[in-house]
Amino acid sequence: LPSMHVVLAALAAWSLKDAPGRRWAFAWAAAVCLSTLTTKQPPIVDVPAGLAVVWLALKLSELRFSRAPYPLEVAPG
């Protein structure tokens, strides 16, 4: 608990949210979640727990970067 397949797939898809092929990334993450449920190897609660870990990680990173002493800038190109 939680399913790390779900956590890693969802975090990878979220990291590509601004990329051109973002729909495929989220579709892949959804397929990983679905396949985790259909193989019935982990308990069903592992998928929601994995998504809760993703939510918590995103909120903590949002909090961390909102309190940064200087804004993060991405260099062009």
Secondary structure, 3 states (H helix, E strand, C coil): CCCHHHHHHHHHHHHCCCCCCHHHHHHHHHHHHHHHHHCCCCCCCHHHHHHHHHHHHHHHHHHHHHCCCCCCCCCCC
